[in-house]
Structures are given as C-alpha cells and as structure tokens.
Amino acid sequence: MSKGFGDSKMAPPTPAAQPAQGAPCVLGPTLHFKGELYGEEDLEFQGQIEGSIEHTRSLSIGKEGGVKGNIRAKFVIVEGKVDGDIYATESVSIRQSARVNGNIFAPRVGIADGAHFTGRIDMNHKGAAVNKPLTEPQAERLLASGS
Amino acid sequence: MSTASSERTSVFGPTLRFKGELKAQEDLKVEGRIEGTIQHQQRLHVGQKGEVVATVNAASIDVDGRVQGDMVAKKSIKVSQSAVVRGNIRAPSVSITEGANFNGGVTMESNAGSSGPSTPGASSR
C-alpha cells in the first residue's frame, strides 16, 4: 500500500538554482488542459495540454506528459512528448524518454542519447522569452536565416 | 489542514493560472486560478487560495475558496466556511457551512448522477 511518492518516482530534477521549497506542484496524468496555462512555481506536468504554457520557473514535462503548443519557461525538462516550440531563458534539457517535434530557443540545451528530437536549436536567442514573446514572423525569419 | 495525508492528489498550485477547458479523472486540488470549464470525474477541491471562474462538473466538489459559475456534482457539494460562491449548484447532497458566502440557487437532485437523458419514471400509473 506504499504510495510511491518520493524516491520511486523520478525526483524532480531541479537544475541548479532553485532550493526546492517543499514539493513542486504536480499535475497528474489524467489531467487534460485545453487553453493557456501560466505559472510561477516549479511544476511537474504529467498531463496533456493543448495550448500554450507560460512559466517563469522550472517546468518539467513528465514521462506521461504531453504538450501540443509552445512552452516558455526558465528551465524546461522534457521526458514526455512535446509538439511545439520550447523557449527557455536558462536551459532546456531533453531526456532520454522524450519525443520532441519543434524548435528550441535557449542559451543552454541538452539532448540525452536516446531522445527523439526533430527541429532546430537556437542558442543565441537568450532573453527573448523574458522580454517579449517571439512573434511568428520573427521566428520564421530566424529559421529562414539559418537554412 | 489535512494535507498530511499524502494521497495521490494533483495540486494546481497557487501561482498557476489557466484559461480554457480542463478535463481530469483524478482528485485535484486547485489553489490557483482557472477560467473556463472543468469536466472532472473525481473529487475536485477548490482550496482556500483557489479561484475558479468556470462551469464545473465533477463527482464531488469541496469549496474552500472562490467559485464563480455553476457547479454540478454527481455525489456531493460542500461549501465550507471560507468559501465565496456565486452561481448555482446541483447535487444529490449539498452542504453549506455557516459563515460561507453563497449567492445562487441550490438544486438537490438524487438522480443527477445519470448525465444522459434519463426519463424520470416517478409517476407510474
């Protein structure tokens, strides 16, 4: 009857900085969001979302998590599925179990061996997510200039 | 508070804001703000910091925070002392604690559980 709450689950991989203030907020696997989600606390997302996520801290897309839409956050850790662009002001970490289709804009990007990733990576784009969201034409110009 | 019991409850934290449709099949505690609709199959708990501006469907609903919108539960709705509710509620069992701020209608329907077009066979002649 022991609930695997602590160790058996993947410990929320808090990259550097944050001294975790208690448990991060966890959104479970049966949650389905359709719309816009904003947050200012460490978040572990195991559910499904169709829409955008705007986050100011560490965001982790768990193994069961799925995102269709763009993600903006400080740190992004992906272990699940993402269809959309990821913008991070600090870093993006794509773990082994992840499947990502989209572009990544972050000063630091890591992709683990075994991860599935299709898209472009731009590391010279820091600050975009803080100051203002990248507009569509800007993004397209960036992509076009690269190819 | 009764947060000591470490049940597998998802918590929608206090800084989270969501606009849109939310569907869920597990217990959820809302401490953030949700605008839109909530379709829930289990227990929904709107915490003290929670703010829901939405039409809510769930198995049971506990309100400690603010809710603006109609709520329908298959089992029960509990409105606690700290709650502020504006909207109509419908459930077989409804409780409103003294001290709660509630403005709206209450419908206690024993067969609210069947969401389909059930024919009320009450009068048999």
Chai-1 contact restraints between the chains, C-beta under 6 A:
chainA,res_idxA,chainB,res_idxB,connection_type,confidence,min_distance_angstrom,max_distance_angstrom,comment,restraint_id
A,F5,B,S6,contact,1.0,0.0,6.0,A-B,restraint_1
A,C25,B,V11,contact,1.0,0.0,6.0,A-B,restraint_2
A,C25,B,G13,contact,1.0,0.0,6.0,A-B,restraint_3
A,V26,B,S10,contact,1.0,0.0,6.0,A-B,restraint_4
A,L27,B,S10,contact,1.0,0.0,6.0,A-B,restraint_5
A,G28,B,S10,contact,1.0,0.0,6.0,A-B,restraint_6
A,G28,B,E26,contact,1.0,0.0,6.0,A-B,restraint_7
A,T30,B,A24,contact,1.0,0.0,6.0,A-B,restraint_8
A,T30,B,Q25,contact,1.0,0.0,6.0,A-B,restraint_9
A,T30,B,E26,contact,1.0,0.0,6.0,A-B,restraint_10
A,L31,B,A24,contact,1.0,0.0,6.0,A-B,restraint_11
A,H32,B,K23,contact,1.0,0.0,6.0,A-B,restraint_12
A,F33,B,L22,contact,1.0,0.0,6.0,A-B,restraint_13
A,K34,B,G20,contact,1.0,0.0,6.0,A-B,restraint_14
A,K34,B,E21,contact,1.0,0.0,6.0,A-B,restraint_15
A,G35,B,K19,contact,1.0,0.0,6.0,A-B,restraint_16
A,G35,B,G20,contact,1.0,0.0,6.0,A-B,restraint_17
A,G35,B,G36,contact,1.0,0.0,6.0,A-B,restraint_18
A,E36,B,K19,contact,1.0,0.0,6.0,A-B,restraint_19
A,L37,B,F18,contact,1.0,0.0,6.0,A-B,restraint_20
A,Y38,B,R17,contact,1.0,0.0,6.0,A-B,restraint_21
A,G39,B,T15,contact,1.0,0.0,6.0,A-B,restraint_22
A,G39,B,L16,contact,1.0,0.0,6.0,A-B,restraint_23
A,E40,B,T15,contact,1.0,0.0,6.0,A-B,restraint_24
A,E41,B,G13,contact,1.0,0.0,6.0,A-B,restraint_25
A,E41,B,T15,contact,1.0,0.0,6.0,A-B,restraint_26
A,G51,B,G20,contact,1.0,0.0,6.0,A-B,restraint_27
